[in-house]
Amino acid sequence: MQRMLSDWRAILVLLGPAFLVYTSVMLVPIFWSAGYTFFEGNAIRGFEFVGFANFIEFFQDPTAMQAVGFTIRYAIVLTLLQVTAGYGLALLYTFVLKRGGALTRTLVFFPVILPTVAVALLFSRLFEAAPATGPVNSLIILLGGPNVDWFGQPDASFWVIILMDVWRSMGFYAVLLYAGIVEIPDELIESARLDGANGWRLVRSVVLPLSLPVLLSALIFSINGTLKVFDTVVALTNGGPGTSTTPLTVYMFRTAFSFGQYGYGSTVALMLTILCLVVTVFIFRSTRRDLTKG
């Protein structure tokens, strides 16, 4: 093995095809797209070099700034809710539902495998206000409240999207975090209980620090996925009402492929990539001290 690893031709033969495929599929499109940020136009009209004009336009574009605000708000709220719900379910599986945990995990995980369009159609019917009244509005009317136009108000639409995504994804994060919690040695849990740690104190002092690496992975996985949300919003609200629930991904898609502005669309994509990198680095740096303690 040592002899083979010292032969650069053997390394080239073994790694060359994989590196070539990775470069062709991943690196070339990234740099190609980054190059488009300095041009304006499309394949039909042709391209014109505009320097940093696309970046200046991005920071002066109110719709782009609204998309940035929605994306950040959506990512923070959804990440907190779905990881918290998943962690709560993981604790429930581990310490409460030991015998019925498998069935519960299966039922809670089921929404993860459902198609996004089907889930969006389900929630659009649940919260429908007209022409038919959905179950949620029927309940509100029964309790004496008004018929709420959930998809006609920006804040109401936002929370319906959040509710749908939490329902869909909490089963996935529960399984992910459960896999980390069950790796904690039983001896440590029993020792902590003998020392008087039970309930919240046991979770805070023992379970949470020892499951912090997998919790960090869940946070990074969640924040990067939510920053790149696309299908959920398109299927449920299509970015409306107006552009109030339009994330950067949808704005990028419309700019590049609906309006034919490849340069500006690539600029939006690059800014989204930078946002994902900044958030990931921030999470890593802010949790470094706790990981060392764990």
VOGU-3710 file (C-alpha; in Angstrom, 3 decimals, decimal comma):
1> mqrmlsdwra> 0,000/0,000/0,000  2,839/2,368/0,930  4,540/1,620/-2,380  1,361/2,316/-4,327  0,710/5,575/-2,474  4,229/6,759/-3,286  3,617/6,266/-7,030  2,048/9,478/-8,398  0,855/7,645/-11,527  -1,156/5,186/-9,414
11> ilvllgpafl> -2,643/8,098/-7,455  -3,507/9,840/-10,724  -5,239/6,717/-12,086  -7,199/6,155/-8,875  -8,240/9,736/-8,150  -8,167/11,245/-11,637  -11,629/10,103/-12,850  -13,357/11,141/-9,628  -11,583/14,504/-9,604  -12,449/15,042/-13,281
21> vytsvmlvpi> -16,145/14,299/-12,683  -16,217/16,513/-9,569  -14,531/19,343/-11,435  -16,893/19,061/-14,398  -20,083/18,792/-12,346  -19,308/21,058/-9,387  -16,362/23,418/-9,835  -16,819/24,457/-13,483  -20,503/25,523/-13,025  -19,594/27,454/-9,861
31> fwsagytffe> -16,820/29,459/-11,523  -18,904/29,793/-14,700  -21,777/31,251/-12,705  -19,410/33,525/-10,777  -18,096/34,833/-14,095  -21,636/35,732/-15,213  -21,923/38,179/-12,303  -19,786/40,642/-14,270  -21,985/40,501/-17,358  -25,475/41,545/-18,355
41> gnairgfefv> -27,721/39,780/-20,866  -28,457/36,224/-21,898  -27,627/33,672/-24,575  -30,131/35,186/-27,060  -29,325/38,896/-26,708  -25,669/38,332/-25,996  -23,590/39,396/-22,999  -22,103/42,758/-22,137  -19,402/43,330/-19,545  -20,728/45,592/-16,759
51> gfanfieffq> -18,118/45,150/-14,006  -19,622/45,403/-10,517  -22,926/46,923/-11,717  -24,881/43,768/-10,843  -23,620/43,892/-7,240  -24,509/47,590/-6,952  -27,960/46,854/-8,380  -28,440/44,003/-5,898  -27,862/46,211/-2,852  -30,127/48,934/-4,304
61> dptamqavgf> -32,905/46,523/-5,308  -35,770/46,674/-2,734  -37,162/43,323/-3,913  -33,764/41,675/-3,421  -33,449/43,181/0,058  -36,944/41,950/0,889  -35,927/38,475/-0,326  -32,808/38,601/1,870  -34,902/39,602/4,883  -37,442/36,851/4,282
71> tiryaivltl> -34,715/34,245/3,731  -32,883/35,121/6,968  -36,090/35,342/9,002  -37,375/32,062/7,581  -34,037/30,281/8,166  -33,671/31,451/11,786  -37,262/30,751/12,828  -37,520/27,390/11,071  -34,110/26,176/12,239  -34,900/27,005/15,858
81> lqvtagygla> -38,328/25,374/15,706  -37,489/22,223/13,764  -34,268/21,448/15,653  -35,930/22,173/19,009  -38,921/20,003/18,095  -36,602/17,273/16,819  -34,490/17,380/19,976  -37,586/17,225/22,159  -38,862/14,218/20,238  -35,419/12,557/20,456
91> llytfvlkrg> -35,468/12,968/24,248  -39,004/11,579/24,270  -37,910/8,529/22,250  -34,911/7,925/24,534  -36,280/8,446/28,024  -40,080/8,049/27,790  -41,216/5,997/24,776  -38,704/3,190/25,021  -41,070/0,358/23,981  -43,315/2,270/21,601
101> galtrtlvff> -40,493/4,402/20,262  -40,118/2,570/16,927  -43,783/3,014/15,974  -43,791/6,641/17,090  -40,583/7,363/15,176  -42,115/5,835/12,042  -45,310/7,870/12,329  -43,478/11,134/13,035  -40,977/10,448/10,235  -43,721/9,700/7,672
111> pvilptvava> -44,236/13,348/6,519  -40,550/13,484/5,518  -41,124/11,081/2,624  -44,242/12,827/1,327  -43,864/14,905/-1,868  -43,640/18,634/-1,225  -46,467/19,408/-3,643  -48,785/16,948/-1,876  -48,008/18,472/1,535  -48,484/21,991/0,153
121> llfsrlfeaa> -51,849/21,004/-1,321  -52,858/19,520/2,037  -51,971/22,715/3,918  -53,588/24,949/1,303  -56,834/23,024/1,849  -56,434/23,120/5,649  -56,042/26,918/5,684  -58,340/27,728/2,761  -60,597/30,758/3,200  -62,456/30,881/-0,144
131> patgpvnsli> -64,317/29,621/-2,100  -64,513/26,736/0,405  -63,758/27,176/4,086  -60,928/24,957/5,313  -60,914/23,053/8,623  -58,777/25,686/10,395  -61,090/28,542/9,465  -64,138/26,393/10,252  -62,764/25,867/13,766  -62,030/29,587/14,181
141> illggpnvdw> -65,559/30,495/13,023  -67,001/27,874/15,374  -65,157/29,547/18,246  -66,570/32,934/17,240  -63,624/34,291/15,239  -63,479/35,692/11,676  -62,723/33,846/8,462  -58,965/34,456/8,070  -57,396/34,874/4,625  -54,176/33,066/5,527
151> fgqpdasfwv> -52,597/33,365/2,083  -53,616/36,981/1,550  -51,575/38,377/4,456  -47,730/38,326/4,534  -47,358/37,384/8,212  -50,091/34,733/8,100  -48,563/33,188/4,964  -45,136/33,140/6,620  -46,392/31,220/9,644  -48,339/28,730/7,516
161> iilmdvwrsm> -45,104/27,983/5,607  -43,221/27,616/8,911  -45,890/25,310/10,346  -45,847/23,117/7,243  -42,059/22,809/7,216  -41,845/22,060/10,948  -44,451/19,314/10,534  -42,568/17,877/7,572  -39,035/18,015/8,943  -39,194/17,455/12,706
171> gfyavllyag> -39,279/13,664/12,222  -36,007/13,780/10,297  -34,241/15,854/12,948  -35,703/13,681/15,704  -34,111/10,569/14,150  -30,825/12,399/13,529  -30,589/13,684/17,105  -31,862/10,411/18,560  -28,898/8,655/16,924  -26,590/11,030/18,799
181> iveipdelie> -28,333/10,738/22,173  -28,408/6,914/22,221  -24,607/6,934/21,785  -24,236/8,443/25,254  -23,023/5,614/27,541  -25,693/4,342/29,928  -23,121/4,358/32,734  -22,864/8,141/32,544  -26,638/8,538/32,674  -26,947/6,186/35,639
191> sarldgangw> -24,036/7,875/37,459  -25,679/11,256/36,997  -28,967/9,891/38,330  -27,212/8,435/41,379  -25,745/11,896/41,977  -29,271/13,316/42,006  -29,524/14,622/38,433  -32,983/13,958/37,003  -35,334/15,591/34,508  -34,198/18,933/33,151
201> rlvrsvvlpl> -31,013/18,926/35,237  -29,957/15,591/33,685  -30,640/16,922/30,181  -28,870/20,246/30,786  -25,808/18,883/32,587  -25,220/15,535/30,857  -27,301/14,863/27,739  -27,014/18,276/26,105  -23,193/18,655/26,381  -22,560/15,082/25,204
211> slpvllsali> -24,945/15,394/22,264  -23,644/18,819/21,248  -21,642/17,572/18,197  -24,701/15,997/16,580  -26,797/19,012/17,610  -24,282/21,269/15,870  -24,489/19,082/12,754  -28,281/19,347/12,834  -28,082/23,146/13,142  -25,705/23,476/10,182
221> fsingtlkvf> -27,748/21,012/8,139  -30,934/22,891/8,941  -29,686/26,442/8,427  -28,141/25,628/5,057  -31,266/23,804/3,918  -33,606/26,574/5,025  -31,493/29,312/3,452  -31,902/27,479/0,143  -35,655/26,876/0,449  -37,397/26,765/-2,920
231> dtvvaltngg> -39,987/24,052/-3,505  -41,933/24,622/-0,293  -42,560/28,293/-1,002  -43,309/27,787/-4,701  -45,775/24,985/-3,987  -47,630/26,748/-1,156  -47,600/30,509/-1,816  -45,492/30,971/-4,979  -43,779/33,822/-3,151  -46,978/35,750/-2,431
241> pgtsttpltv> -48,906/37,704/-1,537  -46,918/40,018/-3,800  -43,287/39,201/-3,080  -43,643/39,033/0,709  -42,697/35,328/0,950  -40,173/35,257/-1,888  -36,807/33,826/-0,781  -33,517/34,481/-2,574  -33,691/31,167/-4,441  -37,061/31,950/-6,012
251> ymfrtafsfg> -35,969/35,507/-6,807  -32,798/34,139/-8,411  -34,807/31,647/-10,488  -37,260/34,273/-11,730  -34,517/36,781/-12,507  -32,369/34,328/-14,444  -34,893/32,047/-16,143  -38,156/34,040/-16,303  -36,663/37,459/-17,093  -33,503/36,216/-18,885
261> qygygstval> -31,115/38,262/-16,713  -28,410/35,643/-16,305  -25,842/38,072/-14,914  -28,085/39,483/-12,204  -29,468/36,012/-11,405  -25,908/34,733/-10,958  -25,221/37,675/-8,651  -28,187/36,726/-6,490  -26,929/33,113/-6,422  -23,442/34,246/-5,400
271> mltilclvvt> -24,817/36,407/-2,585  -26,852/33,432/-1,331  -23,715/31,258/-1,369  -21,803/33,874/0,625  -24,697/34,089/3,107  -24,616/30,291/3,618  -20,826/30,350/4,148  -21,009/33,224/6,633  -23,753/31,551/8,671  -21,926/28,196/8,715
281> vfifrstrrd> -18,641/29,781/9,830  -20,501/31,800/12,481  -22,092/28,636/13,919  -18,753/26,810/13,957  -16,928/29,667/15,683  -19,693/30,369/18,204  -19,810/26,704/19,340  -16,063/25,995/19,335  -15,692/26,643/23,060  -18,574/24,351/24,011
291> ltkg> -17,303/21,541/21,783  -13,930/21,679/23,516  -15,609/21,427/26,903  -17,699/18,487/25,708
//
